[in-house]
Amino acid sequence: MLCLKQVCLFTLRRYQARTLCSDLLLSQINGCTHEDEVFSLVGRNKARLSEKHVGIALNMLWQLQKKRPFLLRTSDYVRNHSQFLTLCVLAENKVELMEDEVIVDILYSILRLNVEDHVSLAKVLVTEAWKRLERQVLLSLPALSKFALCLYKQHRHFSPVIGQVAHIVDMKLDSIQDIRILSVLMISISEVITESFRDRLLHKAEQLLEEHEVHFNYARRILQFLQNVKLKYHPVLEKCNRIFLKSASHLDIHSISHIFGLYEQLGFDNAEFRLIAQQLLSETVDDYYDPETFAKLFFSLGPMAGSKVRERLLVTAANMAEEFSSHQVLMILKTMRKMKCRNSHLLIKMASVLHKHLDSYHVLQLVKLTQYLVVLHCQDLELFAKLKMLLLGYLKSSVIPADTAAVIRVLAMLPSFQVEEMIINKAAAVLPQCRLHHLNCIATALVKWNHHGQFHWQNSSELSAKLLQKLNDCGFQRIQKANNLNLLLEELPYVNGEWFEEVLNEETLAMCQHLIDQITWANVLPLSFFLIKSEHRCPALFDRIASVTVENIDKIPTSEIYFILFLFSALNYDPPDNEEFFKSCIQHLTSNLSHLETYHLVRLGHVLAMAGYFPPVLITTIFNVSFLSKLDAQLKVLPDTVKQRVHSSLMKLNRAVCLECPEFHIPWFHEPYCQRVFHNSMSQINPQQQHIHRMLTEILGGSHYSRASVLTPYYYKIDFECVLDVNKKPLSYMAQNIALGGVRGIHLRHDIKDEGRKALPPGAQRIALDFLDSKAFSKDYSRHLKGEPAVKKRHLEMLGYRVVQIPHFEWNSMVLSTKSEQLEYLRQQLYGIQ
């Protein structure tokens, strides 16, 4: 009995000592402050390391790296250390003994230490975790999200194991209340989800973004999800943007550049975020010395920098050019294109660096690179020659229609390019598999080559003619086979140019009308975009868009209403329930004005004014000193094209309010702006106008009875002006006439405060005569007057004119083929003879 007691005590002491030792080792690993300390402990205790020790050690190695700034991390040293290999072997041998969370933590740690995906341990860990998922040994939600992120970082986007994760998320979605976990899971499973599952995820994200204080990184992941599923979902975009605005003080250059990149891909913009980012980055412009960070700064700040900051960025980029990686060179050139910056010194530097990087680009990067260099007017012919060789090499081996079309399109941009027969044959081979966008790329190149005579082999014209015919046939077939409006609309935003307009536009409109029952609130925006671009009035489609909009007004994002209204205003179309349609849209907009940006409000006001609507709350909001000050500040950081459109819209809205709604007491404050615009766009009248002016002179009895190129009050330009008295006899302008000595001498008149604006004799009538070219009319057979010229007519009548508009299709018709017929037509228009 005594012996047994001694044995038991010995066993207990040994067990306690081993446990104490084990706990001590665990504490020692957790207390390490440098990787070498971890490796030293591993080296001395190999035989005693349990699966828990191994997991803690590998995790500690990542935690120690994580504490260091990115540029001071030593991941290479850690991965290549002999004891790291020991840990990996031990982990692989003990993987079945590990708890679920330990497996995931180890996988996460080694991937963050940049261990290659194909390394044995990574494969074993993924396989073991997958087995447990299949056995329905469900990981906790935090562990599941971390595992999903690991799979995403390994590019297992379409792997069956990702499908298994997606299935679990589908079952447990209602129980997820942590936006961090949800955001990670969303981007990880984004490639394997259905449309309905996608919508459920977004609905859940909307709820969590609203309910909790959200870190900007989680909002950024939600944007990444939208980019992955290629969906521009405004409610979530706007919520995420508000989070970024609140978190502005915590954003660094890496976060800002990532957000800008996602906004660009999603077609979203926000002036307030731009303004904050510009202020933050301008203050630290001299703090970035490494190429990676500077390239991100250049990308983010360049397009909205003031002249001084812009110059500093260009100088630094030129000095740093030799250090840029292939990706960074591409980023700099892309930004230069966006900035419309043709700085020859920087361009020469970037072109010089590109010579050593060309072989590292994949085909679509080469396509983009060539586009940037052509647009920026690069003069390095040797570089273009290398690009041509590489692109032709890719084209010969390419089997992907999208790549083939992109290469053919960009080859047509190269200077002095001679087309090879191989290109035509390659294009012909892929046509049946091409989407409309790809067909359009090939057609654009073919038309350009034909126009410039760049085919140089025998029978080339016959081959190109056959290819063009095959292009047309493939385009017709693709549209005629369309049975899903959403899929058709997905292709249309990327198609433009003469070929589509001449060959497929009407067929596409007919197919949209055939699929009219598929128009829903979710696709009225892309359909409106297409109709705006096509400039065709299709009453059936317009009426359906109006009725769907009214029925679903609360579902359609506020920012999208503008484009729907623009369709009706720009093409001057009134749906059957016109009043109800505009009233419904205006009510929805005015109750959500705070959700719209300042410049959106200005453009919205202009669109409504075109249609004759002036909501008081909108007008008083816009014509307010604080609003206009805020608008001025934000316009400084917007692209030049947007800035010009907004300035023009504000001027036109100001003019419309002054003329049509004097009760608002809004002053006309755009005189200086209009003077600058007209000064910068001074031009002579065209031959058509000169011809009409000579005829007017003949009809009225002298050049002093009419004026050409006249600016009215509020700066409308009219082609010709004359005054008829009560007996319809012309009144002379006398000293105010424009001399005709050589018709080429006729220029725009800028003095609108001349004697010609004095009060007319009783019964006299001022006549404005305008020649309307094709741009003034819709492109369908109705030849309906578009919104802008209709508004101009309305406003000129308010200014006291009788407006005579001469449509180009009447003036150039066979009916008016002789001078005498044209004179009689003009006489009838002037004197109102029917």
C-alpha positions in Angstrom: 0.0 0.0 0.0 2.8 2.4 0.9 4.5 1.6 -2.4 1.3 2.3 -4.4 1.0 5.6 -2.6 4.5 6.6 -3.5 4.0 5.7 -7.1 0.8 7.8 -7.2 2.5 10.8 -5.7 5.4 10.5 -8.1 3.0 10.3 -11.1 1.0 13.3 -9.8 4.2 15.4 -9.3 5.5 14.5 -12.7 2.1 15.4 -14.2 2.0 18.7 -12.3 5.5 19.5 -13.2 4.8 18.8 -16.9 1.6 20.9 -16.8 3.5 23.7 -15.0 6.3 23.5 -17.6 3.8 23.5 -20.4 2.0 26.5 -19.0 5.3 28.2 -18.5 6.3 27.6 -22.1 3.0 29.0 -23.2 3.5 32.1 -21.1 7.1 32.5 -22.5 5.9 32.3 -26.1 3.2 34.9 -25.4 5.7 37.2 -23.7 8.1 37.3 -26.7 8.9 40.8 -28.0 11.0 39.6 -31.0 10.8 36.8 -33.6 14.2 35.5 -32.6 12.9 34.9 -29.0 10.1 32.8 -30.5 12.5 30.8 -32.6 14.9 30.3 -29.7 12.1 28.8 -27.5 11.0 26.6 -30.4 14.6 25.4 -30.9 15.0 24.5 -27.2 11.6 22.8 -26.8 10.9 21.0 -30.0 10.0 17.7 -28.4 7.6 19.3 -25.9 5.6 21.5 -28.3 1.9 20.7 -28.4 -0.5 21.7 -31.1 -1.5 24.6 -28.9 2.1 25.8 -28.6 2.6 25.6 -32.3 -0.5 27.6 -33.0 0.4 30.3 -30.5 4.0 30.5 -31.8 2.9 30.9 -35.5 0.3 33.5 -34.5 2.9 35.4 -32.3 5.2 35.6 -35.3 2.5 37.4 -37.3 1.5 39.6 -34.4 5.1 40.8 -34.0 5.3 41.6 -37.7 2.0 43.4 -37.6 3.2 45.8 -35.0 5.9 47.1 -37.3 5.3 49.7 -40.1 4.8 48.0 -43.4 8.2 49.0 -44.8 10.1 47.7 -41.7 8.5 44.2 -41.7 10.8 41.2 -42.1 8.5 38.5 -43.4 11.3 37.1 -45.7 13.5 36.6 -42.7 10.8 34.9 -40.7 9.7 32.6 -43.6 13.3 31.5 -44.3 14.3 30.8 -40.7 14.9 27.1 -40.0 12.7 27.1 -36.9 9.8 28.5 -38.9 10.1 25.4 -41.1 10.1 23.3 -37.9 6.9 25.0 -36.7 5.3 24.4 -40.1 6.2 20.6 -40.0 4.9 20.3 -36.5 1.6 22.1 -37.4 1.1 19.8 -40.3 1.7 16.7 -38.2 -0.7 17.9 -35.4 -3.4 19.4 -37.5 -6.0 16.8 -36.6 -5.6 17.5 -32.9 -6.1 21.2 -33.3 -9.2 23.1 -32.3 -11.2 24.7 -35.2 -10.2 28.2 -34.3 -6.5 27.3 -34.0 -6.5 25.8 -37.6 -8.0 29.1 -38.9 -5.6 31.3 -36.9 -2.6 29.4 -38.2 -3.8 29.6 -41.8 -4.4 33.3 -41.4 -1.0 34.0 -39.8 1.1 32.1 -42.4 -0.8 33.8 -45.2 -0.2 37.2 -43.7 3.5 36.2 -43.5 3.3 35.8 -47.3 3.7 32.0 -47.3 3.0 30.7 -50.8 -0.5 29.3 -51.3 0.9 26.0 -52.6 3.0 25.3 -49.5 2.0 22.0 -48.0 0.9 23.4 -44.6 -1.6 25.8 -46.2 -3.1 23.0 -48.3 -3.4 20.7 -45.2 -5.0 23.4 -43.1 -7.6 24.2 -45.8 -8.4 20.6 -46.3 -8.9 19.9 -42.6 -11.1 23.0 -42.1 -13.1 21.9 -45.2 -13.6 18.4 -43.7 -14.9 19.9 -40.5 -17.3 22.1 -42.4 -18.6 19.1 -44.3 -19.1 17.2 -41.1 -21.2 20.1 -40.0 -18.8 20.9 -37.2 -19.7 24.6 -37.7 -17.0 27.2 -36.9 -18.0 30.2 -34.9 -19.0 33.2 -37.1 -15.7 35.0 -36.3 -13.7 31.9 -37.2 -15.8 31.3 -40.3 -15.2 34.9 -41.5 -11.5 34.6 -40.9 -11.4 31.2 -42.8 -13.4 32.7 -45.7 -10.9 35.6 -45.9 -8.0 33.2 -46.1 -9.7 31.4 -49.0 -10.3 34.8 -50.7 -6.6 35.7 -50.2 -5.7 32.4 -51.8 -7.8 33.3 -54.8 -10.1 30.3 -54.3 -13.0 32.5 -55.5 -14.9 29.6 -57.2 -13.7 26.8 -55.0 -16.3 24.2 -53.7 -15.1 25.1 -50.2 -16.2 28.7 -50.8 -19.5 27.3 -51.9 -19.7 25.5 -48.6 -19.0 28.7 -46.7 -21.6 30.5 -48.7 -24.2 27.8 -47.8 -23.5 28.3 -44.1 -23.7 32.1 -44.5 -27.1 31.6 -46.3 -28.4 29.6 -43.4 -27.1 31.8 -40.6 -27.5 35.3 -42.2 -30.3 36.4 -39.9 -28.1 35.7 -36.9 -25.2 37.8 -38.1 -25.2 41.1 -36.2 -21.5 42.1 -36.6 -20.9 44.3 -39.7 -17.1 43.4 -39.5 -17.9 39.7 -39.8 -20.6 40.2 -42.5 -18.3 42.5 -44.6 -15.5 39.9 -44.7 -18.0 37.1 -45.5 -19.6 39.2 -48.3 -16.4 39.8 -50.2 -15.2 36.2 -49.7 -18.3 34.6 -51.2 -19.2 37.3 -53.7 -18.2 35.1 -56.8 -20.5 32.1 -55.9 -23.8 33.7 -54.9 -27.1 34.1 -56.7 -28.7 37.4 -57.4 -31.4 36.9 -54.7 -28.7 35.9 -52.2 -26.7 39.1 -53.2 -29.8 41.2 -52.5 -30.3 39.6 -49.1 -26.7 40.3 -48.2 -27.1 43.9 -49.2 -30.3 44.3 -47.3 -28.6 42.9 -44.2 -25.6 45.2 -44.8 -27.9 48.2 -45.1 -29.4 47.4 -41.7 -26.1 46.9 -39.9 -24.6 50.1 -41.5 -27.5 52.0 -40.1 -27.7 50.5 -36.7 -24.1 50.5 -35.5 -21.0 52.8 -35.3 -19.1 51.4 -38.2 -15.3 51.4 -38.8 -14.4 52.8 -42.2 -12.6 49.5 -43.1 -15.9 47.6 -42.8 -17.6 50.1 -45.1 -14.7 49.8 -47.5 -15.2 46.0 -47.7 -18.9 46.6 -48.5 -17.8 48.7 -51.4 -15.4 46.0 -52.5 -18.3 43.6 -52.5 -20.3 45.9 -54.7 -17.3 46.1 -57.1 -17.0 42.3 -57.1 -20.6 41.8 -58.0 -20.5 44.8 -60.4 -23.5 46.5 -58.9 -23.9 50.2 -58.3 -26.4 50.2 -55.4 -26.9 53.8 -54.3 -28.4 53.3 -50.9 -25.4 51.3 -49.7 -22.9 53.5 -51.5 -24.3 56.6 -49.9 -24.3 55.1 -46.4 -20.6 54.0 -46.8 -19.7 57.5 -48.1 -21.2 59.0 -44.9 -19.1 56.7 -42.8 -16.0 57.8 -44.7 -16.9 61.4 -44.1 -17.3 60.8 -40.4 -14.0 58.9 -40.3 -12.0 61.5 -42.3 -9.5 62.2 -39.6 -8.5 58.5 -39.4 -8.0 58.0 -43.2 -4.5 57.7 -44.6 -3.3 57.8 -48.1 -3.7 54.0 -48.6 -7.4 54.1 -47.4 -8.1 57.2 -49.5 -6.6 55.8 -52.7 -8.4 52.5 -52.2 -11.8 54.3 -51.8 -11.2 56.5 -54.8 -10.3 53.4 -56.8 -13.5 51.7 -55.8 -15.6 54.8 -56.5 -14.1 55.0 -59.9 -14.9 51.4 -60.7 -18.5 51.8 -59.4 -19.1 55.0 -61.2 -19.8 56.9 -58.0 -18.5 60.2 -56.9 -18.9 62.6 -54.0 -17.7 66.1 -54.0 -17.6 66.4 -50.2 -15.3 63.4 -49.9 -13.1 64.7 -52.6 -12.8 68.1 -50.9 -11.9 66.5 -47.5 -9.4 64.1 -49.2 -7.8 67.0 -51.1 -7.4 69.0 -47.9 -5.9 66.1 -46.0 -3.5 65.0 -48.8 -2.4 68.6 -49.7 -1.2 69.1 -46.1 1.0 66.0 -46.3 2.2 66.2 -49.9 5.8 66.3 -49.0 5.7 63.4 -46.5 5.7 60.5 -49.0 9.0 59.4 -50.3 8.6 55.7 -51.2 7.3 55.0 -54.7 4.3 52.9 -53.7 2.9 55.5 -51.4 3.7 58.4 -53.7 2.0 56.6 -56.7 -1.2 56.4 -54.5 -0.9 60.1 -53.6 -0.5 61.0 -57.3 -3.5 58.9 -58.2 -5.7 60.4 -55.4 -4.6 64.0 -55.3 -3.4 64.7 -58.9 -6.8 65.1 -60.6 -8.0 67.7 -58.0 -4.8 69.4 -57.0 -4.4 73.2 -57.3 -1.7 74.5 -59.7 1.1 74.7 -57.1 0.5 71.3 -55.6 0.1 69.8 -59.1 3.5 71.1 -60.1 5.1 69.7 -57.0 3.5 66.3 -57.8 4.8 66.3 -61.4 8.3 67.3 -60.3 8.5 64.6 -57.7 7.0 62.0 -60.1 9.7 62.8 -62.6 12.5 62.6 -60.0 11.1 59.2 -58.7 10.4 57.7 -62.2 13.3 55.2 -62.2 12.0 53.7 -58.9 8.5 53.0 -60.0 7.3 49.4 -60.5 5.4 48.4 -63.6 2.1 48.8 -61.8 3.0 52.2 -60.4 4.0 53.4 -63.9 0.6 52.4 -65.2 -1.1 54.2 -62.3 0.9 57.4 -63.0 0.0 57.4 -66.7 -3.6 56.7 -66.0 -3.7 59.6 -63.6 -2.0 61.9 -66.1 -4.7 61.0 -68.6 -7.3 61.9 -66.1 -5.6 65.1 -65.3 -5.3 65.9 -69.1 -1.6 66.5 -68.2 0.8 66.3 -71.2 3.9 67.4 -69.2 6.5 66.4 -71.8 9.4 66.0 -69.2 7.4 63.6 -67.1 6.0 61.7 -70.1 9.6 61.2 -71.5 10.7 59.9 -68.1 7.8 57.5 -67.9 8.3 56.3 -71.4 12.0 55.7 -70.7 11.1 53.6 -67.6 8.5 51.6 -69.5 11.1 50.0 -71.8 12.3 47.8 -68.9 8.8 46.9 -67.7 6.9 46.1 -70.9 7.4 42.3 -70.7 5.8 42.2 -67.2 2.4 43.5 -68.3 -0.5 41.2 -69.2 -2.5 41.9 -72.4 -5.2 44.1 -71.0 -2.6 46.2 -69.1 -0.8 46.7 -72.4 -4.0 47.8 -74.0 -4.6 50.4 -71.3 -1.0 51.5 -71.4 -1.1 52.1 -75.2 -4.4 54.1 -74.8 -2.8 56.3 -72.2 0.3 57.0 -74.3 -1.6 57.8 -77.4 -4.0 60.1 -75.6 -1.1 61.9 -73.9 0.7 62.3 -77.3 3.8 60.3 -76.4 6.4 60.8 -79.1 8.6 57.7 -78.3 8.3 55.8 -81.6 10.6 53.0 -80.4 8.2 52.4 -77.5 5.2 52.2 -79.8 7.1 49.8 -82.0 7.7 47.5 -79.0 4.1 47.8 -78.0 2.9 46.9 -81.5 5.1 43.7 -81.5 3.8 42.7 -78.1 0.2 43.3 -78.9 0.5 41.5 -82.2 2.1 38.6 -80.4 -0.8 38.4 -77.9 -3.3 38.7 -80.7 -1.9 35.7 -82.6 -2.2 33.5 -79.5 -5.4 35.0 -78.0 -8.5 32.8 -77.8 -10.6 35.2 -75.6 -12.9 37.3 -77.7 -12.8 40.3 -75.2 -9.0 40.3 -75.3 -8.9 40.0 -79.1 -11.4 42.9 -79.6 -9.5 45.1 -77.1 -6.1 44.5 -78.9 -7.6 45.2 -82.3 -9.2 48.4 -81.0 -6.0 49.7 -79.6 -3.9 48.7 -82.6 -6.0 51.1 -84.6 -4.9 53.9 -82.3 -1.1 53.3 -83.0 0.5 55.9 -85.3 1.2 54.8 -88.8 0.0 51.3 -88.3 -0.2 49.0 -91.3 -2.9 46.3 -91.0 -1.9 42.7 -91.5 -4.2 40.1 -93.0 -3.8 38.0 -89.8 -5.7 40.7 -87.9 -8.7 40.5 -90.2 -8.7 36.7 -90.0 -8.4 36.8 -86.2 -11.3 39.2 -86.0 -13.5 37.1 -88.3 -12.8 34.0 -86.2 -14.0 35.5 -82.9 -17.0 37.5 -84.1 -19.7 34.9 -83.4 -18.6 34.8 -79.7 -18.4 38.6 -79.2 -20.7 40.7 -77.1 -21.9 44.0 -78.5 -19.1 45.9 -76.9 -16.5 43.7 -78.5 -18.2 43.9 -81.9 -18.1 47.7 -81.5 -14.4 47.7 -80.8 -13.6 45.7 -84.0 -16.0 47.8 -86.1 -14.4 51.1 -84.8 -10.9 49.8 -85.8 -12.1 48.6 -89.2 -13.9 51.8 -90.1 -10.7 53.8 -89.1 -8.4 51.6 -91.1 -10.7 51.8 -94.2 -11.0 55.6 -93.8 -7.2 56.0 -93.7 -6.4 53.4 -96.3 -4.2 51.3 -94.0 -4.9 48.0 -95.8 -1.9 47.2 -98.0 -2.2 43.6 -99.3 -4.0 42.2 -102.3 -7.8 41.8 -102.0 -7.7 43.7 -98.7 -10.8 45.8 -99.6 -12.7 42.6 -100.3 -11.7 41.0 -97.0 -12.5 44.1 -95.0 -15.9 44.4 -96.7 -16.7 40.8 -95.9 -15.6 41.3 -92.3 -17.8 44.4 -91.9 -20.8 42.5 -93.3 -20.1 39.6 -90.9 -19.9 42.2 -88.1 -23.3 43.6 -89.0 -24.8 40.1 -89.2 -23.4 39.1 -85.8 -24.7 42.3 -84.2 -28.2 41.8 -85.6 -28.2 38.2 -84.5 -27.1 39.1 -81.0 -29.8 41.7 -80.6 -32.5 39.5 -82.2 -31.7 36.6 -79.9 -32.0 38.8 -76.8 -34.8 37.7 -74.5 -33.7 39.4 -71.3 -33.9 43.1 -71.1 -31.4 43.3 -68.1 -28.8 41.3 -70.0 -29.2 43.5 -73.1 -28.9 46.7 -71.0 -25.7 45.4 -69.4 -24.1 45.5 -72.8 -25.4 48.8 -74.1 -23.4 51.3 -71.9 -20.2 50.3 -73.5 -21.4 50.6 -77.1 -21.2 53.9 -79.0 -19.9 55.4 -82.2 -21.0 55.6 -85.8 -21.2 51.8 -86.5 -23.7 51.1 -83.7 -25.7 54.2 -84.4 -26.0 53.5 -88.1 -26.3 49.7 -88.1 -27.8 48.5 -84.7 -29.5 51.4 -83.0 -33.0 51.1 -84.4 -32.8 47.3 -84.1 -31.9 47.7 -80.4 -34.7 50.1 -79.8 -37.2 47.7 -81.5 -36.0 44.9 -79.2 -36.4 47.1 -76.1 -39.9 47.8 -77.2 -40.5 44.0 -77.7 -39.2 43.4 -74.1 -41.2 46.4 -72.7 -43.0 44.2 -70.1 -39.6 43.5 -68.5 -39.1 47.2 -67.6 -39.0 47.5 -63.8 -38.0 50.1 -61.3 -34.6 48.4 -61.1 -33.7 48.9 -64.8 -35.4 52.2 -65.7 -32.0 53.9 -65.1 -29.9 51.9 -67.6 -32.8 52.1 -70.1 -33.0 55.8 -69.7 -29.2 56.1 -70.2 -29.5 54.2 -73.5 -32.4 56.3 -74.7 -30.6 59.6 -73.8 -27.6 58.4 -75.7 -29.6 57.2 -78.7 -31.6 60.5 -78.8 -34.7 58.7 -80.1 -38.2 59.5 -78.9 -39.9 56.1 -78.4 -43.4 56.9 -77.0 -44.1 53.4 -75.8 -40.8 53.1 -73.9 -41.1 56.6 -72.5 -44.6 56.0 -71.3 -43.7 52.7 -69.7 -40.7 54.4 -67.9 -43.0 57.2 -66.6 -45.6 54.8 -65.3 -43.0 52.4 -63.6 -41.3 55.5 -62.0 -44.6 56.8 -60.6 -45.6 53.4 -59.3 -42.2 52.7 -57.6 -41.0 56.2 -56.8 -40.1 55.3 -53.2 -37.9 52.4 -54.4 -35.8 54.4 -57.0 -32.7 56.1 -55.4 -33.1 59.9 -55.3 -29.9 60.4 -57.4 -31.3 58.3 -60.2 -34.5 60.4 -60.6 -32.4 63.1 -62.2 -31.4 61.0 -65.2 -35.0 59.8 -65.7 -36.2 63.4 -65.7 -33.3 64.4 -68.0 -34.6 61.9 -70.6 -38.0 63.5 -70.7 -36.8 67.1 -70.5 -33.8 66.8 -73.0 -36.0 65.0 -75.6 -39.0 67.3 -74.9 -41.5 64.5 -74.4 -44.6 64.7 -72.2 -46.0 61.3 -71.1 -49.8 60.8 -70.9 -49.9 61.6 -67.2 -47.3 64.4 -67.4 -48.5 66.4 -64.4 -48.6 63.3 -62.2 -45.2 62.1 -63.4 -43.4 65.3 -62.6 -45.4 66.0 -59.4 -44.5 62.5 -58.1 -40.8 62.9 -59.0 -40.6 66.5 -57.5 -42.3 65.4 -54.3 -39.8 62.5 -53.9 -36.8 64.7 -54.6 -37.8 67.7 -52.5 -38.3 65.4 -49.5 -34.8 64.0 -49.9 -32.8 67.1 -50.9 -30.3 66.4 -48.1 -29.3 63.2 -49.9 -28.2 65.0 -53.0 -24.9 66.7 -53.6 -24.8 70.5 -54.3 -23.9 70.1 -57.9 -26.6 67.4 -58.4 -29.2 69.9 -57.1 -28.1 72.5 -59.7 -28.3 70.1 -62.6 -31.7 68.8 -61.2 -33.0 72.4 -61.1 -31.9 73.0 -64.7 -33.6 69.8 -65.9 -36.9 70.7 -64.2 -36.7 74.3 -65.5 -36.4 72.9 -69.1 -39.7 71.1 -68.5 -41.2 74.3 -67.0 -41.1 73.3 -63.3 -39.7 75.4 -60.5 -40.2 73.8 -57.1 -39.9 76.7 -54.6 -37.9 74.7 -52.0 -35.3 73.7 -54.6 -35.0 77.2 -56.1 -34.6 78.8 -52.7 -32.1 76.2 -51.6 -29.9 76.7 -54.7 -30.0 80.5 -54.9 -28.7 81.0 -51.4 -25.3 82.5 -50.5 -24.1 79.7 -48.3 -25.2 77.0 -50.9 -23.4 78.8 -53.7 -20.3 79.2 -51.5 -20.3 75.5 -50.8 -20.8 74.8 -54.5 -17.8 77.0 -55.4 -15.6 75.1 -52.9 -16.6 71.7 -54.2 -16.4 72.5 -57.9 -12.6 73.1 -57.4 -12.1 69.4 -56.8 -14.4 68.1 -59.5 -13.3 67.0 -63.0 -13.2 69.9 -65.6 -16.0 68.4 -67.6 -18.3 68.1 -64.6 -17.3 71.7 -63.6 -18.2 73.1 -67.0 -21.6 71.3 -67.1 -22.5 72.5 -63.6 -21.5 76.1 -64.4 -23.6 76.0 -67.6 -26.5 74.4 -65.8 -26.4 77.1 -63.0 -26.4 79.9 -65.7 -29.3 78.4 -67.6 -31.3 77.9 -64.4 -30.6 81.4 -63.3 -31.8 82.7 -66.7 -34.9 80.5 -66.6 -35.8 81.7 -63.1 -35.3 85.4 -64.0 -37.5 85.1 -67.1 -40.2 82.7 -65.9 -40.4 83.2 -62.1 -39.7 86.9 -61.3 -41.7 86.4 -58.1 -38.6 84.6 -56.6 -36.7 87.9 -56.9 -33.5 86.1 -58.0 -31.0 88.5 -59.6 -29.3 87.8 -62.9 -25.6 87.3 -61.8 -24.2 85.4 -64.8 -23.2 88.4 -67.0 -19.4 88.0 -66.4 -19.6 84.3 -66.8 -21.4 84.6 -70.1 -19.0 87.2 -71.4 -16.1 84.8 -70.6 -17.8 81.9 -72.4 -18.6 83.9 -75.5 -15.2 85.5 -75.6 -13.5 82.0 -75.5 -15.9 80.7 -78.2 -15.8 83.5 -80.7 -16.4 82.2 -84.2 -17.5 83.2 -87.6 -20.8 82.3 -89.1 -20.8 79.2 -91.2 -21.4 79.1 -95.0 -25.0 78.0 -94.5 -25.7 81.1 -92.4 -23.9 83.4 -94.8 -26.1 82.1 -97.6 -29.3 82.7 -95.6 -28.0 86.2 -94.6 -27.5 87.2 -98.3 -31.1 86.0 -99.0 -32.4 88.0 -96.1 -30.6 91.1 -97.4 -32.3 90.5 -100.8 -35.8 90.0 -99.2 -35.6 93.0 -96.8 -34.0 95.4 -99.2 -30.5 95.9 -97.7 -28.0 94.7 -95.2 -28.9 97.4 -92.7 -32.3 95.8 -92.1 -30.9 92.7 -90.4 -28.1 91.7 -88.0 -26.3 88.4 -87.9 -25.0 86.5 -84.9 -26.8 88.6 -82.3 -26.6 88.2 -78.5 -29.8 88.9 -76.7 -30.3 90.0 -73.1 -29.5 86.9 -70.9 -27.0 85.8 -73.6 -29.0 83.8 -76.1 -27.2 83.8 -79.5 -29.6 84.1 -82.5 -28.5 83.7 -86.1 -30.4 86.7 -87.4 -32.5 89.5 -86.1 -34.7 92.0 -87.9 -37.5 94.3 -87.0 -40.8 94.8 -88.9 -43.1 97.7 -88.2 -46.9 97.5 -87.8 -47.2 97.3 -91.6 -44.6 94.5 -91.8 -42.0 96.7 -93.4 -38.4 96.3 -92.2 -36.9 99.0 -89.9 -33.2 99.9 -90.5 -30.6 99.4 -87.8 -28.7 102.2 -89.3 -25.4 102.7 -87.3 -26.1 99.5 -85.4 -25.8 97.2 -88.5 -22.9 94.8 -89.0 -21.0 95.6 -92.1 -20.9 92.8 -94.7 -17.8 93.9 -96.5 -16.6 90.3 -97.2 -19.0 88.0 -95.4 -16.1 86.5 -93.7 -15.9 89.6 -91.5 -19.2 88.7 -89.6 -18.4 87.8 -86.0 -20.4 87.3 -82.8 -21.7 90.5 -81.5 -21.0 91.1 -77.8 -22.6 94.5 -77.1 -26.1 93.7 -76.1 -26.7 97.1 -74.6 -26.9 98.9 -78.0 -29.4 101.1 -79.6 -31.1 98.1 -81.1 -32.5 97.2 -77.7 -34.4 100.5 -77.4 -38.2 100.4 -77.3 -39.7 99.6 -80.6 -42.3 101.8 -82.3 -45.9 100.9 -81.5 -47.0 97.7 -83.3 -43.4 96.8 -84.4 -42.1 93.3 -84.0 -38.6 92.0 -83.3 -38.0 88.7 -85.2 -35.3 86.1 -84.2 -34.5 83.7 -87.0 -32.5 80.6 -86.2 -31.2 77.9 -88.4 -31.6 74.5 -86.6 -29.1 71.8 -87.5 -29.6 68.0 -86.8 -28.5 68.5 -83.1 -31.7 70.3 -82.4 -33.9 67.4 -83.2 -34.4 63.8 -82.0 -32.9 61.2 -84.3 -36.0 59.3 -84.9 -38.3 59.9 -87.9 -40.5 62.3 -85.9 -37.7 65.0 -86.0 -39.1 66.4 -82.8 -37.6 69.5 -81.4 -35.4 68.7 -78.3 -35.6 70.4 -75.0 -32.9 73.1 -75.2 -34.0 74.7 -78.5 -37.7 74.5 -77.3 -36.7 76.4 -74.1 -34.8 78.9 -76.1 -37.9 79.6 -78.3 -40.0 80.0 -75.1 -37.5 82.4 -73.5 -37.0 84.5 -76.7 -40.8 85.0 -76.9 -40.7 86.2 -73.3 -38.1 88.7 -74.4 -40.4 90.1 -77.0 -39.3 88.2 -80.1 -41.3 86.4 -82.7 -39.2 83.3 -83.2 -38.7 81.7 -86.6 -36.9 78.4 -86.5 -35.7 76.9 -89.8 -35.2 73.2 -89.6 -32.3 71.8 -91.6 -34.5 69.0 -93.1 -36.8 71.6 -94.6 -34.1 74.0 -95.8 -32.1 71.2 -97.4 -35.1 69.3 -98.9 -35.8 68.8 -102.6 -38.8 71.2 -102.2 -36.4 74.0 -101.7 -33.8 73.0 -104.3 -33.8 76.4 -106.1 -32.9 79.9 -104.9 -36.3 81.2 -105.8 -38.0 78.5 -103.7 -35.7 79.3 -100.8 -36.4 83.0 -101.1 -40.2 82.3 -101.1 -39.8 80.0 -98.0 -37.9 82.7 -96.1 -40.4 85.4 -97.1 -43.3 83.2 -95.8 -41.4 82.6 -92.5 -40.6 86.3 -92.0 -44.0 87.7 -92.9 -46.1 84.9 -91.5 -47.7 84.2 -94.9 -49.3 80.8 -95.1 
